[in-house]
């Protein structure tokens, strides 16, 4: 069997975390089995669908690197095909016109509720031979089997059994001639020869209905795999109040796409105790059998940890390319300084996101415009001028400009002045970076041009000399 999976979002909003995980699992399953991964845009809800949302989905897929083999296909471009199938179901006796008005259907549901029954359409027009009422445009309903059961051999959940008696005759075409979700999904999956339908378990109630339509059409049913929901920290389905945002918001916040994918693959799937996976490992190891049946809690701190692990494992070139747009957004020019990737590697164990890293990298390319006020009061005293002056002279005398030579010069300064390294390092860090946090001073200074370091020291020396004795 050729494996063919599909990701089929509705363009009524952005690509969110739950959708991205579904897309990832569909993608990985197809890649593992040498199959095809298809992107389908389910845009039949024309009132809520928008081109902006379509673009948000496409942008999210591109940023995540989930390349699809076919598509995107748009359901609004397949209306003729859906109408053809509806007519086929009508001709075969598997569908019928329903003339019940919305008010009549509401009354049916109220009566069922009063009788402690499931509120639903009662099938009034299913076999009705009365003349249809004038002026009423009918919907088309699928004639669901009245007896028997639908058994779903779910690849994640196991066997799911639903009595057909629990299902009513659903609308497959509205009175304006537009098809409904359950009809379009069935036709698309059939026509596109989808072998595995991998989607969220909020679709479980739709699945028996779709299977019955497939069987009425004489089509082979795909294998279904319903993924557990992603939950907020309170154990409820993740929503905006839990921080569920567009996938592209994670780009804006400075997460690497490969780190986000790694985090998503572990939300509901595991391989032994492994936490970090390369793209190749994900494609090789992923199985539906290892997907958990229960929901997984989204933990932003864990995502930050994964992102930081990717920083620490990145090479300089990749990290520099990833970091550059965030430097640009801060209007920090990097062309005249040391390679940005080298700076990133120096900061990779201190920043959780690229946004943090970019802000931390500022002092490698720009002299501090101001000093940490509290630290300046403590460190930039009159006596500090001599310490910084001695350090500046020794750095200026260096022939080479690397961390080892710089560290040797700073050690010699502290020894000559008879002070602990902290007495030198603290005012030196403030003079060079403007703050109190940075990697080791030798490593930091080595990635700033010598003339710039000396200029910063001379500025700080003047501040110290101006301080009260």
N, C-alpha and C positions, 0 to 999 in steps of 0.2 A: 504494500500500500504506500502510495506517495503521500507524505505528510504535508498538509496544507492548513495553516492556521491563519486567523484573521484578527486584527484589532479594529473594532468598529465603534468609534466614539460618536456621540451626537454633538454637533457644533453649537451648543447652547451655552457655552462658557469656555473657560480655559482648560488646558490639559492638566488635571490635578494628579496628586500622588497616587491615588488608587488606580486611575486610568493608566498612569505611567508604569505601575507595577504589572498590571494586566498585559500591557503591550510588551513589556520585558519578558514575561513568562511565555507569551505566544512566540516571540522572537527566538528565545533560547530553545524552545522545544522544536521549532522548525529547523533551526541551525544544527542542533544536535543530530537530527535525523536526516539531514541533507534535503530538507523539504523547502517549501516556499512560505513566505510570510507576506500577507496581503493587508493593505490599509484600505478601509472602507469608511466613508463618511456618511453616517446615517442622518441625513438632513431633511427627512420628510416632515418634521415639525417646522414648517416654514415660518410660523409666527415667532418662534423662539430662536431659530437658527440664524446665524449671521456669518458674513464673510470674515469678519474680525476674529470670530471664534475658530473658523476653519484655519485661518493663518496661525493662530495661537497653537493649534494642534500640530500643524506642520512644522512650526518653529521648534516646538518642544521635542518632536521626534528627531529633528535634525540635530539639535543640541545634544540630545542623549546618544546620538549615533545609532539609533534603531532603524537601520536601513531596510526598507521593504522591497520585495521583489516585484510586486504588482500594485498598481493603484497610484494615487488615491482614486477610488471609484466613488461616485456620488449617486445616492439613491434617487435624487430628483431627476437624474438623467435616465432613469429606468422605469418611469411611470407606465409607458406602453407595455413593457414586459409584465408588470404587476397586474395590469388590467387584463392582460391575456390569461394569466394564471387564474385570476378571479373568475373569468368566464369559463375556464376549464373546470373549476370546482362547481360552478353553477350547473354546467352541462352534465357533470357526472353525479349530480344529486348530493354533493357534499357542502353546498352553500345555498343560501336563499335570501330573498329580499325581505327585509323587516321594515314595517311601516309604523312601528310604535313610536310615539312622540316622546321627547325627553320627560314630559310630565307623566305620561303613562308608565314609563320605566321607573321613575321616582316612586310612583304609587305601588308598583310591583315590589320594589325594595322595602318600602315601608311596611307593606303587608307581611313580607317574609320576616322582617325583623320582629313584628308584633307576634308572629307565630313561632318565634325563636328559631328561625331558619336562617341560612346564609343569604344575605341580601344580594340578589342578582336578577338578571333578566330571566323570565319564566318560560321562554320558548313559544310565546303566543303565536308567532307567525311561522314557526318551524314547519308545520304541515297544514297550515291554514289555506283553504281554497276559496275563501271569501274574496269578493272583488276588492281591490285595494282602494283605500280612501283617496278622494281627489285632492290634488294640491299638496300631497305629502311626498317629498323625495326620500326614497328608502335608502337605508344602509344595507350592506351585504354582510350577513353573518355566516360564520362557519358552522356547519352542523356537527357539533362534537358528538362522539359516541356516547350513548346513554348508559352503557354497561361496560364492565371490564375494568382493567387497571392499566396504568402506564408505569412501566418499570424502567428507571434510569440507572444504568450501570455507570455511576459517576466515578471518574478516575481519581477524584480527590475524596469525595464524601462517601463513596461506597454505594450500595443499592438504595435508591429512593423510590418509593412506591406511592402512587397517587390514584385514587379512585376517580374514574371518569365522571361519576355522579357528582363529584365536587366541582366540576368545571361547567361553566355555562357556555352558551353559543356566542363566542366573542365576535366583535365587529372586525371584519377584515378590509372593508372599504367604506369610507364615510359617504354621507349623502352628496357631498360635492365631488365625488369621484376620486378622492385621494386615498391611497392605501394606508393601512395602519402598521404599526411597528411589527407586530407578530407575523403579519403576512410578508412584509418586505424582507425581514430577516430570514425567513424560511426560503423564500425564492432565491435570495442572494447566496445563502449557504449551499443551496442545491446547485445553482448555476455555476458557482465558483468552485464547486467540488471540494468544499471545506471538509477535511477529515477529522479535525479536532476543534471543538468550540470551547475555548478557554476564556472564562469570564467570571465576574464577581458573583457571589452566591445570592445577591439580591435578585438575580434572574431565575432562580430555581422555580418560582411559580410560573414563569413563562414557558419553561422547558417542556412540560407535558403537553401544553397547548400546541407548541411548535412541532413536537413529535407527531401529534395526531394529524396536523396539516401535511407534514412530510409523507406520512403513510397514505393519506388520501390522494396524494399526488404520485404515489408509487415510487417515491425517492428513498434512497438509503439514508438512514440517520447517521449523523456524525457521532464521534465519541465526545461526551460532554465532561468537562472538568470545571467545577464551580469553586472559585477561590474564596477563602474566608475574608471578611472585611478587615480593613485597617482601622484600628481603634485609637481614640485619644487616651490620654493618661488616666481619665476617669472611667475607662472601660466601655465608653459609648462610641458609636460610629463616628469616625473622624469627620469634622466639619470645620467651617471657617473659624468657629470659636476655639478650636484646638490648634489653630494655625495652619489649617489646610489651605494652601495657596497654589497659584499657578506654578508649574514646574519651572517656568522661566524666572520666577521670583527667587528660586534657589541659585540660579545663575547670578542674578543681581546681588544676592547676599554673599557671593564669593565661594560657592561650592563647585568643585570639579565635577563634570558630568559622570566620569567613571566612578567617583566616590559615591555619588548619589545612586548610581546603578548598583554598586556593591551593597549599599545599605538596603536598597529596595529588594534585592534578591534574597536577603536574609529575613525579610518581613514575611514569614510564612513558609520559608524553605530553609533547609539546612543540609550540610554535608559534614557529618561527624562534628567536630568542635571547631572547624575552620571558620574564621571570621572574615578574612580578606581573600579576594579572588581576582585573578586577572580575567580579562575578557575571554581568553581562550579556556580558562578553567571553568568559567560559568557555562560556556557553550558545551563543554565536554561533560560536566558533572550533573547538569540540571536534569531532574526527572520529576514527573508529576506525582509519582509514588511517594516522594519525600516532602511533598507540600503538606503542611499542617492542616488539620480540619478546623481548628479553632482560630479565632482572630488574633492578630498581632498588634501590639501597642507601639505607636510611633513615638520615638524618643529622640528629641532634637539634640540632646547632649551626646547620644550615641552617634548620631549622624556627624556631629562636629568631630568626634573622636576618629571616625572612619576617614573623614576629610583630611584630618591632620596626619593620619597614617599614610595617605596618598602623597601628601606634601613630602614626607620624610623619605618616601621611596621613589620620588620623581627625579629625573635627571635635570640638569641645569637648563637645557634647551627647552624642554617641555614646560618646566615651571616658569621660565621667563616668558614664553609665549602666552601662557595662561594668565600671568600677572600683568602683562602690559596694558590690557584694556582698563584695568582698575587704576593703574598709574595715570593713564590718559584722563580718566574721569576726574582725577584730583588735580589735573593740569600740572603734573610733575614730569618735567622733561628728563628723559633717561639716556638720550643719545650721547651725551658728553661724559657720562660716568662709566663705572665698571659694568660689565654685562649684568643685566637684570636677573638672569637665572642664578648667577653666583650669589647675588644678594639674597635671592629667595631661599637658596639652600642654607644660608647662614641664619635665616629667620624661621626655617620650617618647623622647628620644635617649639616656637613661641606663638604662632598664629594658628587659629582654628579655621579661618576663612581667608580668601584672597583679599577681601575688603580690609581685614585687620592687617594682613601682610603688607598691603600697599601703603597704608597709613604708617606702619612701622618703618617702611623702607624710605620714607621721605627724606630723612636726614642723610642718607647716602648720596643724595643728589642735590639737596638744598641745605644751605646753612640755616640753623635755627633762627627764626625771627624773634623768638622770645624764649625765656628759660622758665622751667618749672618754678613757680614763685616760692613755694615752701622750701624747695631744695636750694634755690639761689640764696636765700637768707642764711641757710645753714652752711653752705659750701663756699660761696664766693665772698670769703672774708679777706681782709688785707693781707694776712699771712699766706693765703693761697696763691697770691700773685707770684711769689718766688718759686713755689712748687711747680706751677704751670710754666713759668719761664725756663726753669731747668729742663723740664720735659720737652719744651719746644726746641731748645737748643740741641738737645741730643737727637731728636727726630730730624731736625734740619740737617744734622751732620751725617745722617745715614746715606750710604751709597745705594743700597737696595731698598725696596719698599715691599716687604712681605711680613707676614705675621710673626715669624721667628725673629727677624731682625728688630721689628718694632717692640716685641716683648722684651728682648734683651736690653734695648735702650731704656724702656720703662723700669725694668728691674734695677738697672744701673742708677737711674735717677733716684729711686726710693732708697737704695743703699747709700748713695752719696749724701743724701739729706738725713739719713738716719731715721726714716719713718717707715711705718708699715705700708703695704701696698694700698690699703684702703684709703689712707690719707691722700694718696695721689690719684687713685682710680676714681673716687667719687667726684671731685671737682673736674677731673679730666673728662669723665663721661658726660657731665652736665655741659661742659664747654663744647664738646664735639656734637652731641645729639640734642641738647636742649632739655633732656629729661633724665630719668633715673633708671631706666630699664633699657638694656641692650645686650647683645651677645658680648663675649669677652672683648675688652678694649683693643687688644692687639688685632683680633680678627676683624673688628669693626673698622678700625683706622686703616687697615690694609686695603679695604675696599672703597676708600675715599681718597681722592687725589691728594698728594702731599701738600701742594700749595694751598688747597682748600682747608686741610687740617690745620696748617700753620696759621692761616688767616683766622680761623675760628678760635684758636688758642690765644692769639694776640688780642682779639676782641674781648675774650673772657678775662685776660690779664688786666686789661684796662678797667673792666667792671670791678675786679677785685681791688685794684689800686685806688679806685674811687670810693671803696667802702670805708666806713669808720674804722679807725685804728683799734 
